[in-house]
Amino acid sequence: MLIGFVGDVHGRVFHMLAALATWQRRSGRKLDLIAQVGDMGAYPDSERMDAATRSYMSLDPSEGDFARLLRPDAATAAHLTTLQREFLSPIHFIHGNHDDVDWLRSLPPGRDVDPAGFLRYMPGGSVLDISGVQVAFLGGEDQPGTTDDIDNHAFDALMHLEPGSVDVLVTHDAPYGLASGRDGRPQGSKRISALLARLQPAFHIAGHYHHLNGPRQEGMTTSLALSSLVASARWQPDATGLQPGCIAVLDPVAGQLTPVVAAWLSDFPIPVDFETWFEQQSR
């Protein structure tokens, strides 16, 4: 069994689908579950975007592709339906600090978000059993008093689980002390650190900070923070391709968590023209 993980997407859902399909085709293996660590860029339309996302989208229009996935034209819908057959399950994602949290929470639980069936939102506190492996989810940034904050009820629900009852924990924010920010202050969440100390999962995957960090040990847990899928056009305008470490693959039976850093990521054409990519791959 293999579980795949994807870093912050920030709306570039077609980049994500192309990257995951490419990994599966190159490796000759299928991912039994795919989890995404938040900042999917899940806005049903541009009017609901936060100011930061709208500003970044002016530099990179693909940050608005989530809405196009919800309402694809006929040709794109046909390509998506064909591509979806290559995936064993929907991509289960949590919210970050650049998602429409109110809209996500209004969705019917357990239902796919998009018509092709690629995406499924996982509310905080959810625990998914995948062939006996318990995967828990907790979205949000540790910013009390904001809409994007970690949900206290979801956090408390996970904190009340027995140590060892969760095998894999997926969060948006990362453990406290992960790194230092531009101002020199420690980055990360003390609540995530407390949750890891309580649950003692074998593996923990996070995002939010956009740079690959780990795998490293956090007590009993192997913890990994993923790169974002694509470097910011504002802060790294000369970056090309997908970022190494934007995808990771876990073999829970073998106990191996491996960031994907292969050369094809850096060579991946950015921006992705999904229709052209699909037709080239289908030849």
N, C-alpha and C positions, 0 to 999 in steps of 0.2 A: 504494500500500500504506500502511496505517495501523497503528501499534502503540499500544495504550492501556496506561496505567500507573495503578495504584491504590495510595494510601497505606495506612497501618496501619488494619486493619479491626477488630481486637479483638473478634472473634466475630460482628460484625453483618453476616453474610453476605447476609441478605435485603436490607438497606440497599444493600449493594454491587451486587447483581444489579439492583435497581430503578434505581439511579443509572446503571449502565452501559447498561441498556436504554433509559432516558430519553435519555441522550446520543445513542445511535444513532438513535432515533426523531426527535429534534429536529434532528439534523444531516443525516439522510437518508443516512448513511454507515455502513458496517460496519467494525469493527475486525478486522484479519486475525490479530492476536495481542494478548492481554491479559496483562500481567505484574503481579503484586502483590508489594510490597516487604517482606513479612514482618510478624509480629504479626497474622497472619490470625485468631489466637485459635483455632488448630487443636487443640482438645481433644476427644477422642471422648466424654468424659463429664465431669461436674463433679468427680468424685473425683480426676481426674488434673490438675486445674487447679492452678497455683501460687497461693500465698496472696494475692498482689496481685490477680490476676484474679478470684478468688472474692470478694474484698472489693469490687471495682468492680462485679461482677455484682449485688451486693445493692442497689446504687443504680440499675443499668440492666440489667434481666434480658435484654435483647437481646444482651449479651456472651456469653450461652450458646447463641446460635442455631446455632453450628457443629454441635453435636450434633443439633439438629433437622433440619439439612440432611442429615445422615447417615441419619437415621431419620424421614423425614417421614410424617405421616398420609396417608391416601388422597387427600384433597382437595388438600393441598399438593403431593403427588407428581405429581398430574395437572397442576397449574398449572406446576410446575417443568419437566415434560416438554415442555409447550407453549412455555414461554419459552425453553428451551434451543435451540429451532430458530432463534431469532433470532441466535445466537452462532455465529461461524465456527469457533471452536476453544475448548478448555478455557482457564480462567484459570490460568496457570502461576505458582505462588507459591513463595517461599522461606520459611525459618523466621526468626523474630525472637527476641526474648528473652521473649515471652509466647506460646509454642507448645509443644506436647508433642513435643520433638525426638526422644526415643527412639521414640515411636509413629510419627512421620513416617518415620524412618529404617528402620522395620520394614516399610514398605509396599512392595509389588512395584514396581520401577521402571517408569516409562512408563504406569502405570495410573491411571485417574481415581479420585479419593478418594471421591466421593459417587455414589449410584446414578443421578442425573440427568446426570452427566458434565460438571459445571461446573468442578470443581477438579482440578488436577494438581500434585503436589508436585515441585519441582525441587531435587535434592540440590546442595549446594555443589560448584562446579567444573564443573557441566553447561554445555554450549554447544549452543544450538539454532540450526539453520539455517532461517530463514523467508524463502523466496524470495530466497536469496542474501545476506540480512542475518544476520550472526553475532551472536547474543545470548547473553551469558554470565551466570551466576547465582552469587551467593555470599551465603548467609544468615549470620545470627548477629550478635551484638554484640561489639565488641572488649573482652572481659572475660576475660583468660587465667585458667584454672583453674576456670571455671564451665561448666555444661552448655550455656549459651547462647552460649559463645564461638565466634568464627569458627573453623571447622575448619582446622587447620594443613595437612592433606593437600590439601584443596580449594584453599586459598590458594596452596600451593606449585605445584599443578597449573596454576593460572591464571598464576602468575608465570613459568612455563616456556614459556608461549605466546609467539609472536613478536609484537613491537610491530606494531600495525595489523591483527592477525589477528582482533580482536574489534571489531565496530561499535558495540555497545550493551552496557554493563555494568549489571546490576541487583544492588544490594546492599541489605542492611537498614541497616547503619551507614553513615555519611556521611564525607567527607574531614575530616581534622583541621583545626580552625580554622573550621569551619562557622559557629559562633556561640559565645556564652558562656553557661554555665549560671547558675542562681540564685546559685551560690557564686562566680561570676566566672571560673571556670576554662574554658579552651577546650573545646568539644565536638567530637566527631568522632574518627575512627580513623586513626592513623598508618599502619596496614597498608592501609587503603583508599586513602590518599594514595599509598603506594608502588605499589600495584597500578595506579592510574591513570597514574602516571609510567612504569611499565613497558609497559602495554598500549596506552596512548594511544588509547583508543576515541573515536569521534566524540561519543558521548553516554553519560552516566551518570545513573542514577536511583536514589535512596535514599529512606528513610523515617526511622523511629525517633524523630525529634525533634518530630513532630506539627505543625510549622509550615512553611508554604511558604517556601523559601529558594532563590532563583534563578529562572530559569537564570542561571548565572554560569560564568566560565571557570576551569578547573583545568588549566593548561598548555594542551595541545592539545584538551582535552575540555570540552564543554558539560555542566555538572553541575546537577542539580536535585534538591532534597529536597522531598518532597510533604508536604502537610498530612495529618493523620489524617482518616479518613472523617467522623467525628463528634467534636465536642469532648467532653472528659471531663465527666461529670456531677458529678464531685467538684470539679474545679478551675474549670470554667466552667458553673455550674448554670443560668445564664440564656441560654446559647447556643441558637440555633435552627437548624434545617436541617442540611444537609451543609456541610462546611467548603470555602470556595473554595480551589482548588489541591489537593483530595484526588484529583483525576483529572488526568492529562496525556495529550496525544496527540502522537505523533511521526510525521511524514512523512519517512522516511529518504531518500527520493529528492530531495525538495526541501530537506532539511536543516533542517526546522522542528520545534522542540520547543515545544509550547504548553500551559501549565497552563490548565485549565478554571476560569474564575472567573465564569461567567455568573450572572445574578441568580436563575435557577431553583434553583440549589444552596441558597441561603439560604432560599428559600421552600419547600423540600422538606419534606413533613410528617414529623416525627420524634416518637416512634418510628414506624417503618414497620410497619403491619399488612399483611403480604405478601398475604394472601388478599383483603383489601379493595382494596389497590392493584391487584392483578392483575385483579380483576373490573371495576374502574373503567376500566383501560386497555383492556380487551377490548370495551368498549361501542362 
